[in-house]
Amino acid sequence: MESALAFSDTLALGAAPQSLARLVGTGKIYGTGETAVAALSDATLDIRAGEVTLIEGPSGSGKTTLISILGLLLKPTSGEVWLEGQNVAGFGERQLPGLRARNFGFVFQGFNLFPALTALENVAMAIQMKDPRAKDPRGEAKRLLELVDLSPRAHHLPADLSGGQKQRVAIARALGGNPPILVGDEPTAALDTKTALSVMELLRELASSHGRAVVVVTHDPRLERFADRVVRVEDGRISSIEGKVS
Amino acid sequence: MWTLARKLLLHDRLRFAVAIAGVSVSVMLVLVQVGLYFGFMDTASSIIDASSADLWVGKSGSESFEFAAPFDERAYYKVASVPGVKRAERVLINFAQFKLGTGGDLGVQIVGIDHVPGEPPMLAPWNVIAGDPSRLPEAGAIVIDKSEYAKLKIDTVGTQTEISGVHAQVVALTQGIRSFTTSPIVFTDLRSARSYLRGLGDDAVTYVLVKCEPGVSPALVKARINAIPHLSAYTTSEMSQRTRMYWSTRTGVGAGFFTTAVLGIIVGFVVVGQILYSGTLQYLREYGTLKAMGAKNSAVVRVILSQAMISAALGMVIGSVLAVGMKSAMAHANLSVALFPGLYVATLFITIAMCSLASLLSIVKVLRLDPASVFKG
């Protein structure tokens, strides 16, 4: 958690939120010619340390395309993606896994935990897969499970955990390797209200106290109270950004 | 990687058991079929391999060890007088009718050995378990194998019988000397053999065994003997190989055993491939999540390959144990399964290759897995 503390220190000193990633005029068109479909057009968005950004919009509006491009899982057909001080939009498949490992953690609606591995093993294995040279993946996994208040359940299989606990394991896994940006794809959709709110509180805490940038795609307006900014996407365009303005 | 691979395999124990059963049966089939082949080949060349001769000399054009055409004794003297030949011994091999202990007759393979006083013969019965084989030069003395009791109905030293109507007496018993032709082998002295095989003539010889002078190359002596018309000389290892190849190619036994072994490999390949592939499909979202978070393709591929290697290793161990059990069971039916270290090593490599190839479909699936797919529902 060394670099996470560094982010916190920056915030504590009262500096302006640090931009970790930026989309500039980004677009994505699927297909060519008459069958071409614009999934995203001219999207410009700044992702900042210490902030929770909610991305809302109806199904098919382009939310998934937006976070896929942001998370370097999808190449844009136009525009720029700035990360680590460089435009990485044109980077090849050889460079992208390393960039993703250093910068992103992902949390999904379906948790996507290996059912055969305990909570601790799921987190430790992800750390090792991201960085085969990681010195103490189990030790780091223990610290991360402690961070998400799941130490007592560290040796339980996912089948023995509640939905909220599974999502906390998934968050701990996403934090493995200490990436500055957490991207959540409807991480609370499969959870009851109380659990969903506690998960969002955790994500809020990770942004506020540990300086992470948290980007969450959601349909749930009740989560807006945890957000610093709410980005609305409609018909492949960012229609509004509400909240703090840098 | 190993921990993840092992846990993913063990998570669905039934599927894992099917995979291991597939590999184990495959390993067992390869070991037993190839072992049987080598066992048969060892049997086919056992008499040649047991001799201490440097060279075997036979009539040119004879392809089969057992069915070699005899020649007369003049050839023996010609061979014995070749420079570099220290000692030459005659061997007469052919088939005769053996009177069974329970009545009736059975075709046996007579191996008549030349006994030179004061010299140990270059070919003699081995694995002797009872009696005195040194009595073999006595008229009518024979040595038979105890494992042929089911055919000969004789398993006692001293038993008297007849071969081609001529008196014979068992002076010793061996264990495990059998012929590829399934006719029991009967060792006897050359003179006794000639009396049992009167139809071949009084001075018939099938092979001349040659011991070379110390320091003289057998290859040189072989070349000199080959210059004698109608005779062909082979080193003992060449003779052994020739006999093995004859039975392997002429009877199709080699193709038969190896086809079954290959079928075993195909069965193992299909079972392991299917199990690994269905396991990969089951965890596709999890693999996709790891790739999304920056895990390299090589790391995910290692997990799948590790599963294949675990299956190979376990299947090898269980399959080998099964093969040893089969060998023991087949020994009761007088079938020899030759399991030797080289065969185990070769089978291990085949199993590793089989499981690695079987994992290819899974590997391709993971390599083609778009990490963005984890965002799609």
Interface residues (C-beta under 8 A of the other chain):
Chain A: T64 I67 S68 G71 L73 L74 P97 G98 L99 R100 A101 R102 F104 G105 F106 F108 G110 N112 L113 F114 P115 A116 L117 E121 M125 A126 M129 K130 P132 R173 A174 G176 G177 P179 D185
Chain B: T3 L4 K7 L8 L10 H11 Y283 R285 E286 G288 T289 L290 K291 A292 M293 G294 A295 K296 N297 A299 V300 D370 P371 A372 V374 F375 K376
